[in-house]
Amino acid sequence: MGKFTFENRRSIRQYSGRDVEPELLNQLLSTAAHTQTMGNLQLYSVVVTRSAEQKAALAPAHFNQPMVQQAPVVLTICADFRRTSTWAQCRKADPGYDNILSFCNAATDALLYTQTFCNLAEEAGLGLCFLGTTIYQPQAIIDVLKLPKLTFPVATITLGWPAEEPPVSDRLPLQSFLHEETYHDPTPADIDCFYAEKESLEVNREFVCINNKETLAQIFTDIRYTRKDNEALSRTFIAALRNQGFL
């Protein structure tokens, strides 16, 4: 693969047999901690999974995507108010972080950390894939990783040296998400302009055809992210938040 730039970044799902050296991983994890954080509290923790047994245990929570077990390393980044609350209790302070605002603050910290780590890892030549499945079945991940109260998984990264060079994913144009001063509600004409290139790509046109749909949007609403699934997964997410003490 060529020199990494944001314009050519790819999600890597196939990895070589080469290990990710602990020294390199720890260096990247440590450097990433210089990212932005609320109140300088670093409201995140990272669980590193290398063993085949633990990766196999995590795989069902990620719908058994092959890269979970094939990648040399799986990182689960957690929103973490446990450590801060314990620190407070050990220092004659009374923490009040068992609430949804605290979860949002910790989740933001964790995701900022995750993105910074991803940037550093890719610049170092590593390949990775961000798994959006982390928040779909959080309780399963909580159980496998033995996460205590006031911690919650918000991101998972499969990590290794790339064994593939997939195409760069398409992106919407700047004008689709840039708003000057106040939000501009897109008109049907705006939507036609914003999504024209994405909808015209041969791979997307074929995807629509083989799924017997009329539009690309229907792939997302009717197959990938349905109302039924979203509502069911929302219930499990809320239940897990309650179990972990954030509700």
N, C-alpha and C positions, 0 to 999 in steps of 0.2 A: 504494500500500500504506500501511496505517496505521503508527503508531509501533511500532517493534520492541520486543517483549518476548519472553522465553523461551517463554511460553505460546502465542505465535502464530508462532513461527519455522517456516520452510518450507525445504525443499530446492528450490533454483531451478536449472532445467535449460534455460531459455530466456532469452536476454539481448538487451537492446537494442543498437543499433549504437554507443552512446556508449562512448568509451574510458574505461579506468580510468587516471586521470592518474598518472604515475610518482611525483609528489610525494606524492599521497595514499597510494599503495601503500607507498612507502618509510616514510612516517610510521607506518602501521599495523604494518608489519613490525618497525620499530624499537621501537614501544611494546610489542608483544607479547613482546619479549625480556625484559620485567620479570616474566614468569611464573616459576613455580618451576623449579628446575634442580638436578641432583645436584652437590654440591660447588661450585656456582657456575661450572661448566665450560661450560655451554651446549652440550650435545653434539648439536647439530643444524645443518643447513644447509638453505637454501631455494634451489631452482633456479626462476627465473622464466622462463616460456616465453610469448612474445608472437608470434613469427613463425609464419605459416601453415605453413611448411615443417616446423618442429619440432613443431608441434601435430599435423600429419598423420603425422609419424614416431612420435609417442607414441600416437596413437589405437588402433592394433592391440593394444597392451599393455592397453588398457582396453576391449577387445572392441568397438571402434569406436562407443562411445556418442557420439551426435551432439554433445553439449555440449563434448566435448574440443576439437573444431575450431571450434565456434561461439562459445565463450566468448572474450572479449577477452584473458583472462589464464589461464594454467594454472600452478599452483604445485605443485612436487613437494618435499615436506618429507622430509629424509633424516636418519636416524641417522648421526652423524658423529663418529668417534673419530680420523679422519685428521688434522684440524687440531690436536687436543690432543696426539696422538702426535708430530706434527712439531714442535710447540712444545717438548715435552719433549726431543726429540733436539737441538734447537737451543740448549737451556739445560742441557746436561750431565746430563740425567736419562734414565733407562732406562724407557720405557713398556712396560706389560704388558697391553695392551688388545685383543689378538688372540684373544678368547675369547667364549663365549656370554654370560657375565655382563655383559661390557662392552657387547655388543649390546643386551641387555635394558635396561641403564641408558640407553644412547643412544636407544633406541626410545621409552622412557618420556619422556625429555626432549623428543624430537621431537613426540610426541603431545600432551604438555602445551602445548608451544608452538603446535601446530596449533589446539587448542581455544581457546586465548586469542586467537589471531589471528582465528579465526572469530567469536568474540564481538564483537571490536572492529569487524570488517568489517561485520557485520550491523547493529550499532548505528550505523554510518556510512551505512547505507542500501543497501549493496551486497548482492547475492544470491550465493549460493554453493551448491555441491554437493560433499560429501565422497565421494570415489570409493573404495569398498572393494576395487576391483580392483587396487590398487597392489601388494598382496602376492601376487597370483595369478600374475603373470608378471614378477617383479622383474628378471630378467636382461635382458629386452627394454628395460626402462626404464634399467637400468644402462648398456646399450650405447648407447642414444640420447643419454643425458645425459653419457656419458663419466665415470661415477663411478669414482673410484680405490678402491683397497683401503681397508678400514675405513670405508666409507660404504655406506649401504643405504637405498633408498626405502621409507618406511613410510606415507606419506599423500600424497594428491593432492587439490587443491582446484581446481575450475573457478570462476572469479570474474568478475563483471560486474554491470552495472545490470539489475535484474529487468525482464523483459518478460512476466511471468506472475504470477498469484497463486493457486497451487495450494492444495488443502485442507491443513489442518494434519493431520499424521499422528497416528494414535491412539497412546496410550502405556499400558503396564500400570500398575495402581494401586500406590501406595506400599507397601502391605503385601506385594506380590509380591517385592520386593527388599530390604525392611528387615528386619534380623535384630537382635534385642536380646541383647547379651552373647555369645551363641553362635549358630551357624547352625541354623536350623530347616528340616529336610528336608521339602519340601512333600508333603502327602498328596494322594491323588486328589481329595478334597473341596476342598482348597486350590486345586488346579489348576482345578477347575470354577469356583471363585470368581474366581481371578486372570484367567482367559482368557474369561470369559463375555461381557464387552462387546466384546472384539476379535472373537470368533467370531460375534457377532450382527450385526456391521456388514454392511450390504447389499453393499458393495463386496467384502468378504471372502467372503461367502456366494456371490456370483456367481463369484468367482475359483475357488472350489472346484468349482462346478457346471460351468463351461466347461472345466475341466481333468479332468473325470470322476473326481474324487477324493471321498472320504467325509468327510475332515476337513481343516481348515486346516493342521494340523501336517504332513499328507502333502504339501502343496505345498512345504514347506521340505525335507523329508527325501527326497522322490521326484523333485523337479523342480529346485528352486533350489540346494540345497546337498547334493548326494548324497554318499554314502560314497565312491563311485568317484572323483568329482571331487576331493573333499577329500584323498584319499590321493595322487592324482596331483599335485595342486598342492602338497601337502606335500613331495613329492620334489623338485619344481623349486625350492621355497623353500629347502630344505636345501642343494641344489646351489649356489644363488646365495650363500647365507651362506658356504659353503666357498670359493667363488671370490673373495669379497670379504675373506677372511682372518679371519672370525669363528669358524670351526670348524677 
